[in-house]
């Protein structure tokens, strides 16, 4: 019972490293939402009305941009304009950097946690 109480106390104590992790993750989420909205509107402007493009409405631009950020793929075809393709690559790079950076932040958090609490 004592062990369970200690674990719950550790979970509910917010140290500076907890605040830093949460602040980093909140910053990443906010920046990604801003990138998503900017990419969505820009992709709409670049691809709408272009022959061969799958993006004709704001919804389609939002769907394409958001799926690129979340999965680095889409059921829609790639953009047909050079600027749309460049934007697509930028969105994919952002997604990879965010995933890698977030994984690094978590790894650093747990690595610090292991050093502070050698028993686990």
N, CA, C and O of each residue as an XYZ file, in Angstrom:
480
protein
N       0.822     -1.198      0.000
C       0.000      0.000      0.000
C       0.868      1.265      0.000
O       0.551      2.249     -0.668
N       1.961      1.219      0.757
C       2.880      2.358      0.812
C       3.466      2.645     -0.574
O       3.595      3.806     -0.965
N       3.819      1.597     -1.312
C       4.379      1.738     -2.647
C       3.386      2.434     -3.582
O       3.765      3.310     -4.359
N       2.140      2.043     -3.501
C       1.106      2.658     -4.350
C       0.955      4.135     -4.003
O       0.848      4.971     -4.900
N       0.946      4.461     -2.734
C       0.828      5.857     -2.307
C       2.007      6.684     -2.819
O       1.821      7.809     -3.281
N       3.207      6.135     -2.740
C       4.395      6.842     -3.225
C       4.317      7.098     -4.731
O       4.682      8.176     -5.200
N       3.847      6.116     -5.476
C       3.719      6.292     -6.928
C       2.694      7.374     -7.260
O       2.932      8.203     -8.139
N       1.556      7.374     -6.562
C       0.561      8.416     -6.806
C       1.106      9.794     -6.430
O       0.832     10.774     -7.123
N       1.860      9.878     -5.360
C       2.466     11.162     -4.982
C       3.440     11.638     -6.041
O       3.495     12.831     -6.341
N       4.205     10.728     -6.608
C       5.150     11.102     -7.656
C       4.419     11.599     -8.902
O       4.855     12.559     -9.539
N       3.322     10.954     -9.245
C       2.550     11.362    -10.429
C       1.972     12.764    -10.242
O       1.984     13.557    -11.184
N       1.480     13.080     -9.080
C       0.783     14.351     -8.872
C       1.689     15.507     -8.495
O       1.209     16.635     -8.388
N       2.971     15.279     -8.291
C       3.903     16.363     -7.990
C       4.415     16.959     -9.288
O       5.007     16.268    -10.117
N       4.180     18.232     -9.448
C       4.644     18.915    -10.650
C       5.931     19.650    -10.315
O       5.917     20.688     -9.653
N       7.021     19.107    -10.774
C       8.310     19.739    -10.607
C       8.569     20.623    -11.823
O       7.771     20.668    -12.759
N       9.698     21.321    -11.789
C      10.062     22.195    -12.906
C      10.159     21.415    -14.222
O       9.768     21.930    -15.269
N      10.666     20.198    -14.185
C      10.797     19.415    -15.415
C       9.438     19.058    -15.994
O       9.304     18.944    -17.212
N       8.420     18.877    -15.147
C       7.057     18.634    -15.638
C       6.528     19.869    -16.359
O       5.954     19.773    -17.444
N       6.731     21.032    -15.739
C       6.253     22.281    -16.356
C       6.954     22.537    -17.686
O       6.327     22.997    -18.641
N       8.259     22.237    -17.753
C       8.988     22.436    -19.017
C       8.460     21.520    -20.110
O       8.285     21.948    -21.250
N       8.206     20.261    -19.769
C       7.679     19.318    -20.763
C       6.319     19.774    -21.273
O       6.085     19.803    -22.481
N       5.431     20.124    -20.368
C       4.092     20.562    -20.775
C       4.172     21.843    -21.601
O       3.459     21.985    -22.595
N       5.035     22.776    -21.195
C       5.184     24.023    -21.949
C       5.678     23.748    -23.361
O       5.196     24.358    -24.316
N       6.631     22.839    -23.504
C       7.129     22.492    -24.843
C       6.046     21.862    -25.694
O       5.897     22.193    -26.871
N       5.297     20.961    -25.104
C       4.246     20.287    -25.866
C       3.127     21.253    -26.260
O       2.604     21.178    -27.372
N       2.760     22.157    -25.350
C       1.731     23.159    -25.679
C       2.231     24.057    -26.804
O       1.477     24.374    -27.724
N       3.485     24.468    -26.738
C       4.060     25.299    -27.795
C       4.028     24.579    -29.138
O       3.699     25.184    -30.158
N       4.366     23.296    -29.147
C       4.347     22.509    -30.384
C       2.927     22.407    -30.935
O       2.723     22.549    -32.140
N       1.950     22.166    -30.073
C       0.555     22.060    -30.532
C       0.086     23.389    -31.114
O      -0.528     23.414    -32.181
N       0.368     24.488    -30.427
C      -0.060     25.804    -30.922
C       0.619     26.120    -32.250
O      -0.037     26.576    -33.186
N       1.925     25.882    -32.342
C       2.640     26.148    -33.593
C       2.112     25.279    -34.729
O       2.004     25.741    -35.865
N       1.786     24.033    -34.431
C       1.267     23.137    -35.468
C      -0.114     23.578    -35.940
O      -0.417     23.480    -37.130
N      -0.945     24.055    -35.042
C      -2.260     24.571    -35.450
C      -2.081     25.789    -36.351
O      -2.778     25.925    -37.357
N      -1.153     26.673    -35.999
C      -0.892     27.857    -36.834
C      -0.379     27.427    -38.214
O      -0.825     27.952    -39.235
N       0.549     26.480    -38.241
C       1.078     25.961    -39.515
C      -0.041     25.316    -40.324
O      -0.105     25.486    -41.541
N      -0.914     24.583    -39.659
C      -2.028     23.919    -40.345
C      -2.948     24.940    -40.994
O      -3.303     24.800    -42.164
N      -3.337     25.965    -40.246
C      -4.249     26.981    -40.796
C      -3.585     27.743    -41.946
O      -4.206     27.967    -42.985
N      -2.325     28.139    -41.758
C      -1.617     28.864    -42.821
C      -1.456     27.975    -44.058
O      -1.674     28.425    -45.183
N      -1.076     26.719    -43.846
C      -0.920     25.794    -44.969
C      -2.232     25.517    -45.669
O      -2.289     25.413    -46.894
N      -3.287     25.398    -44.879
C      -4.626     25.151    -45.420
C      -5.033     26.274    -46.358
O      -5.439     26.022    -47.492
N      -4.926     27.521    -45.890
C      -5.347     28.660    -46.702
C      -4.436     28.848    -47.914
O      -4.905     29.172    -49.005
N      -3.145     28.646    -47.721
C      -2.207     28.785    -48.837
C      -2.423     27.692    -49.879
O      -2.407     27.963    -51.079
N      -2.624     26.459    -49.423
C      -2.860     25.360    -50.362
C      -4.128     25.612    -51.172
O      -4.165     25.332    -52.370
N      -5.151     26.130    -50.535
C      -6.394     26.458    -51.238
C      -6.125     27.485    -52.337
O      -6.597     27.340    -53.465
N      -5.369     28.515    -51.998
C      -5.067     29.558    -52.982
C      -4.216     29.014    -54.144
O      -4.401     29.410    -55.295
N      -3.300     28.120    -53.833
C      -2.389     27.606    -54.859
C      -3.026     26.572    -55.779
O      -2.689     26.511    -56.961
N      -3.943     25.756    -55.255
C      -4.430     24.600    -56.009
C      -5.858     24.724    -56.551
O      -6.227     23.995    -57.472
N      -6.654     25.619    -56.005
C      -8.054     25.677    -56.467
C      -8.104     26.137    -57.924
O      -7.374     27.034    -58.346
N      -8.965     25.505    -58.648
C      -9.160     25.871    -60.040
C      -8.069     25.404    -60.988
O      -8.129     25.709    -62.179
N      -7.085     24.685    -60.505
C      -6.006     24.190    -61.365
C      -6.423     22.825    -61.906
O      -6.858     21.955    -61.152
N      -6.286     22.649    -63.216
C      -6.669     21.384    -63.836
C      -5.854     20.235    -63.249
O      -4.631     20.322    -63.138
N      -6.542     19.162    -62.878
C      -5.887     17.986    -62.337
C      -5.746     17.981    -60.822
O      -5.352     16.972    -60.239
N      -6.062     19.089    -60.188
C      -5.934     19.173    -58.735
C      -7.147     18.562    -58.053
O      -8.268     18.659    -58.553
N      -6.912     17.930    -56.903
C      -8.017     17.405    -56.090
C      -8.560     18.449    -55.112
O      -9.531     18.185    -54.402
N      -7.954     19.607    -55.070
C      -8.345     20.635    -54.096
C      -9.164     21.703    -54.811
O      -8.648     22.479    -55.615
N     -10.460     21.721    -54.491
C     -11.369     22.689    -55.108
C     -12.104     23.530    -54.070
O     -12.603     24.611    -54.384
N     -12.172     23.043    -52.847
C     -12.903     23.750    -51.789
C     -11.984     23.962    -50.582
O     -10.925     23.343    -50.479
N     -12.407     24.846    -49.674
C     -11.654     25.047    -48.438
C     -11.589     23.760    -47.623
O     -10.567     23.468    -47.002
N     -12.674     22.990    -47.624
C     -12.671     21.732    -46.887
C     -11.616     20.777    -47.435
O     -10.891     20.149    -46.664
N     -11.525     20.662    -48.746
C     -10.534     19.767    -49.346
C      -9.108     20.227    -49.031
O      -8.225     19.405    -48.787
N      -8.891     21.537    -49.037
C      -7.567     22.063    -48.682
C      -7.253     21.765    -47.221
O      -6.135     21.373    -46.889
N      -8.244     21.952    -46.349
C      -8.051     21.642    -44.920
C      -7.766     20.153    -44.741
O      -6.843     19.778    -44.018
N      -8.552     19.311    -45.393
C      -8.382     17.867    -45.260
C      -6.989     17.448    -45.720
O      -6.313     16.682    -45.034
N      -6.565     17.937    -46.860
C      -5.250     17.572    -47.385
C      -4.140     18.031    -46.442
O      -3.258     17.248    -46.089
N      -4.184     19.291    -46.039
C      -3.135     19.850    -45.186
C      -3.070     19.130    -43.844
O      -1.984     18.793    -43.371
N      -4.217     18.894    -43.232
C      -4.241     18.255    -41.923
C      -3.773     16.807    -41.998
O      -3.038     16.351    -41.122
N      -4.187     16.082    -43.024
C      -3.718     14.697    -43.135
C      -2.223     14.648    -43.427
O      -1.544     13.719    -42.989
N      -1.699     15.624    -44.154
C      -0.254     15.658    -44.383
C       0.490     15.868    -43.064
O       1.534     15.256    -42.839
N      -0.032     16.715    -42.207
C       0.619     16.966    -40.921
C       0.473     15.785    -39.967
O       1.369     15.530    -39.163
N      -0.625     15.073    -40.045
C      -0.869     13.979    -39.110
C      -0.287     12.650    -39.557
O       0.141     11.852    -38.724
N      -0.266     12.404    -40.849
C       0.133     11.078    -41.321
C       1.195     11.092    -42.407
O       1.696     10.034    -42.787
N       1.544     12.247    -42.907
C       2.464     12.397    -44.026
C       1.985     11.584    -45.226
O       2.781     11.034    -45.986
N       0.678     11.524    -45.373
C       0.081     10.897    -46.549
C      -1.372     11.348    -46.633
O      -1.914     11.937    -45.697
N      -1.973     11.066    -47.746
C      -3.363     11.439    -47.938
C      -3.947     10.560    -49.026
O      -3.223     10.035    -49.872
N      -5.268     10.404    -48.998
C      -5.922      9.670    -50.072
C      -6.044     10.542    -51.309
O      -6.369     10.049    -52.389
N      -5.783     11.845    -51.157
C      -5.841     12.762    -52.287
C      -4.504     12.727    -53.026
O      -3.464     12.413    -52.447
N      -4.554     13.052    -54.305
C      -3.311     13.084    -55.080
C      -2.451     14.262    -54.626
O      -2.952     15.203    -54.010
N      -1.187     14.206    -54.926
C      -0.271     15.280    -54.573
C      -0.646     16.554    -55.317
O      -1.292     16.491    -56.363
N      -0.249     17.712    -54.791
C      -0.535     18.974    -55.498
C       0.064     18.966    -56.899
O       1.055     18.285    -57.163
N      -0.546     19.724    -57.779
C      -0.081     19.745    -59.170
C       0.771     20.973    -59.486
O       1.535     20.951    -60.451
N       0.659     22.038    -58.702
C       1.488     23.221    -58.945
C       2.819     23.053    -58.234
O       2.909     22.338    -57.236
N       3.856     23.712    -58.745
C       5.173     23.643    -58.108
C       5.132     24.238    -56.702
O       5.736     23.697    -55.776
N       4.419     25.353    -56.546
C       4.311     25.976    -55.221
C       3.544     25.062    -54.261
O       3.894     24.969    -53.084
N       2.510     24.395    -54.751
C       1.762     23.454    -53.920
C       2.615     22.276    -53.505
O       2.513     21.795    -52.376
N       3.451     21.811    -54.409
C       4.362     20.702    -54.069
C       5.385     21.135    -53.023
O       5.702     20.380    -52.104
N       5.900     22.353    -53.169
C       6.863     22.866    -52.187
C       6.207     22.997    -50.815
O       6.813     22.670    -49.795
N       4.973     23.473    -50.799
C       4.238     23.578    -49.538
C       4.006     22.191    -48.939
O       4.124     22.007    -47.727
N       3.680     21.231    -49.775
C       3.479     19.853    -49.321
C       4.739     19.308    -48.652
O       4.661     18.693    -47.589
N       5.892     19.530    -49.266
C       7.161     19.072    -48.688
C       7.429     19.792    -47.364
O       7.883     19.170    -46.404
N       7.152     21.090    -47.307
C       7.350     21.847    -46.064
C       6.459     21.303    -44.951
O       6.900     21.191    -43.807
N       5.213     20.964    -45.272
C       4.309     20.386    -44.269
C       4.825     19.037    -43.775
O       4.773     18.746    -42.580
N       5.318     18.227    -44.689
C       5.846     16.919    -44.298
C       7.099     17.072    -43.439
O       7.271     16.340    -42.465
N       7.972     18.014    -43.790
C       9.161     18.267    -42.970
C       8.773     18.730    -41.571
O       9.357     18.289    -40.581
N       7.788     19.618    -41.491
C       7.313     20.084    -40.185
C       6.824     18.894    -39.354
O       7.147     18.783    -38.172
N       6.050     18.014    -39.973
C       5.502     16.870    -39.245
C       6.631     15.976    -38.713
O       6.570     15.525    -37.569
N       7.643     15.722    -39.519
C       8.747     14.871    -39.087
C       9.530     15.541    -37.958
O       9.877     14.889    -36.973
N       9.806     16.830    -38.096
C      10.551     17.558    -37.066
C       9.770     17.596    -35.750
O      10.351     17.435    -34.677
N       8.466     17.805    -35.832
C       7.652     17.859    -34.616
C       7.624     16.498    -33.918
O       7.749     16.429    -32.696
N       7.462     15.432    -34.674
C       7.443     14.101    -34.068
C       8.800     13.804    -33.425
O       8.855     13.328    -32.291
N       9.882     14.078    -34.136
C      11.215     13.815    -33.592
C      11.498     14.689    -32.369
O      12.032     14.211    -31.368
N      11.138     15.968    -32.457
C      11.354     16.871    -31.329
C      10.541     16.496    -30.108
O      11.032     16.554    -28.980
N       9.296     16.111    -30.336
C       8.446     15.693    -29.221
C       8.957     14.404    -28.594
O       8.943     14.255    -27.372
N       9.402     13.485    -29.415
C       9.971     12.242    -28.886
C      11.218     12.548    -28.061
O      11.436     11.946    -27.010
N      12.030     13.479    -28.540
C      13.217     13.883    -27.793
C      12.870     14.531    -26.466
O      13.540     14.292    -25.462
N      11.825     15.352    -26.454
C      11.400     15.997    -25.206
C      10.934     14.955    -24.199
O      11.259     15.045    -23.015
N      10.174     13.966    -24.665
C       9.728     12.895    -23.766
C      10.922     12.073    -23.275
O      11.005     11.745    -22.091
N      11.836     11.744    -24.173
C      13.000     10.949    -23.782
C      13.835     11.697    -22.747
O      14.293     11.109    -21.768
N      14.028     12.986    -22.968
C      14.780     13.792    -22.011
C      14.069     13.836    -20.661
O      14.707     13.749    -19.611
N      12.762     13.970    -20.697
C      11.973     14.005    -19.461
C      12.147     12.707    -18.676
O      12.411     12.739    -17.474
N      12.001     11.579    -19.344
C      12.102     10.304    -18.640
C      13.546      9.977    -18.262
O      13.787      9.318    -17.251
N      14.485     10.424    -19.050
C      15.901     10.218    -18.700
C      16.208     10.980    -17.416
O      16.855     10.435    -16.522
N      15.763     12.215    -17.308
C      15.947     13.008    -16.097
C      15.230     12.348    -14.933
O      15.740     12.318    -13.813
N      14.055     11.823    -15.202
C      13.272     11.151    -14.164
C      14.033      9.941    -13.634
O      14.043      9.701    -12.426
N      14.668      9.178    -14.517
C      15.419      8.002    -14.104
C      16.602      8.384    -13.220
O      16.909      7.681    -12.257
N      17.268      9.497    -13.540
C      18.411      9.921    -12.744
C      17.968     10.418    -11.366
O      18.677     10.224    -10.378
N      16.802     11.055    -11.300
C      16.316     11.580    -10.035
C      15.720     10.501     -9.148
O      15.688     10.643     -7.926
N      15.252      9.435     -9.754
C      14.595      8.352     -9.017
C      15.206      7.020     -9.454
O      14.611      6.318    -10.271
N      16.372      6.659     -8.935
C      17.055      5.451     -9.417
C      16.264      4.162     -9.225
O      16.527      3.171     -9.907
N      15.318      4.162     -8.324
C      14.556      2.932     -8.116
C      13.514      2.718     -9.191
O      12.833      1.693     -9.174
N      13.360      3.639    -10.126
C      12.399      3.413    -11.201
C      11.647      4.620    -11.460
O      10.783      4.633    -12.335
